[in-house]
C-alpha cells in the first residue's frame, strides 16, 4: 500500500477553513511567546476579521495547510509553502505549532516531513528554504532532523527585549531530501 501524501503517524495536513481556523490564529496571536517564535515583526494582536482576510489571501498565494493530530483530530498549528518561484522551482516554508501543550512531541517535525514530501514529489520543487531565529534552538534541531542545513546567518538582525539576535537561513535540496528517504 502506498504512503498517504498528507498523513503521517502523528499528524495530517488539512485544508485551511478560514471561517473556523481564523479563530485559532486569533487565539495564537495572543500568545507573545508563540508570536516571537513565528515572526520577526513586533508582536501584535489580530482581530478575527483581519485574520480571516489574511487566511483567504494566503490561500490564493501559496500551498497552506492546518496541522491536525491523528489521535484526536485537533488542529494544533499550520504549515505552508509560499513565495513559490515556479521558474526556479524554489519555495519558502513556514510552520507554527500554536498549542504550547503540543510543543516537543514531534508534531512539527512530522508536519515538516509531510510538506517536504509534497514539495518535492508533487510540486516538483528543487529547493525549499526557511529562516529561523537563533533563540529558537528547538526549531533549529527539528529542521536539521528533517534534513535542512544552515546556509548562512544574518548577524544581529533582530532586537528582542534589548538583545540582538541572528537570523539563520536554512535550506534543503530535493537531492538531499531524496538521500534521506
N, C-alpha and C positions, 0 to 999 in steps of 0.2 A: 504494500500500500504506500502511496506517495505521501510525503510530508505535507501537512497543511501549510499554506503560504502565510497566513496571518495568525496562526495559533502555535504556541509553544506548550511547555509543560505547566508553566505558572500563569502566563498571561496570553491574551489575544489582543489584536489590534482591531478596533471597531470604527465605523464611520462616525464623524462628528455630527451630533444633533445640536444645532446652535440654540434651539429653544431650551433644552434640558441642560446641556453641557455649559452654557453660559453661566448658570447658577454655580456650578463647581468652580469655574475660572474666577468668578467674582469672589467666592469664598477663599480660594487660594491666594488671591491678590491681597487679602487682609493679613496674610502671614508674612511679615517682613523678612524672616529668615529664608523662606522659600523664594520670595521675590529677589533677594540679593544673590541667590544661587542661580536664578533663572535668567537674569538680565543685567546688563551694565547700566541701564538707565536708573535714575533715582527711583526709589520705591514710591509707588503711587497707589491710591485706592481707585478701583474702577467700578462704575455703576453698571448695572445689568444691561441696559440698552447699548452702552458703549461696547461691552464685551460681546454681545450678540452681533453687533455690526462688524467687529473685528473678526469673529469666527466666520461670518458669512464671506468677508473679503479673503480670508486665508483659504477658504475652500476653492475660491476662484484661482488663487495664485500658486498653489502647491499641492502636495500629497500629505494630508494631515489626518491623524487618527487619534482616537482615545485609547488609553491603555486600560484594559479591564482584566481583573483577576478571574481565573478559571474556577477557582474553588467557590467563590460566592458571587460572581458576576457583578463585582463592584468596580466602578470607574475610579481609578486612582491617579491618573495622570494623562499626559498627552505626549505625542511624538510626531514629528513631521519632517518632510523634505521640502526645502524652499530654495529660492534663488536658483532654480534648475536652469543650467546652461545646456540646452539640447545640442548646440553645435559642438561643444567641447565635452559633452557627457559628464558634467560635474554638478554637484549639488551640495548644499549645506544641510545639516541635520540639527534639529533641536529637540530636546527632551526635558520633561519635568514630571516628577512624581510629587503631586501636591499633597498627598496624605502622609503626614510625618510617621504615623504608625506603620506605614508600609516601606519606609526607607530601610536600606540594608538587608532586604530579603531576596535580592536577586531579580526583582521585577523589572527594574530599569535596564539591567544588563540583557535580560532576555528580550525585552521590547526592542532594544538597540539591535540585537542579532536579527530579529524579525524584519526590521526596516532595512537593514543592510542586505538581507536576502532579497527583499522586494526591489531595492535599488539596483542590485547587480544582476538579478536573474529576470526580472520583469521589465524594468525600465532600461536595462542595458547601459547603466551608467558606468563610467570608467573610474570615477573618484568621488568620494564623499568626505566632507570636511566639517569641522566644528571649532568653536572656541570655548575655552573653559577658564575659570579664574583660579589662580594658584592657591587661593584659600579654600578650595573645594577638592581636597585630596581623595575623597570618596568617589567623586565623579571621575577624576583622572584615572584612578585604579580601574573603575568599571569600563571606561573607554579602552584602556590598554588591554583588558581581558577580551574585549571584542575585536582587537586587532589594530586599533588606532595607534599611531605613533606620533610623538611630538615632532613637529616640523619647524617650530620656532617659537620665540617668546617676544612679546611686546612689553618691555620693562616699564613699571610704574605708570601704567595707563589709567588705572582706576584708583579713586580715592574713596575709602570706606572707613568711617569712624576715625578720621585723622591719620590713617595709614595708607601708604601706596601699595598697590598690588599689581602683579604681572598678569597679562592675558596670554594664555598658552594656545597656540594654533596646533591642531591635531588633524590628521587625515589618514585615510586608508584607500588603497587602490584595489580595484577588482581582483587583480592577480594576487595581491596579499591576502585578501579575503578568501579566495579560492584555495590557497595553500592551507588555510586553517580549516577548510571544510572539504 
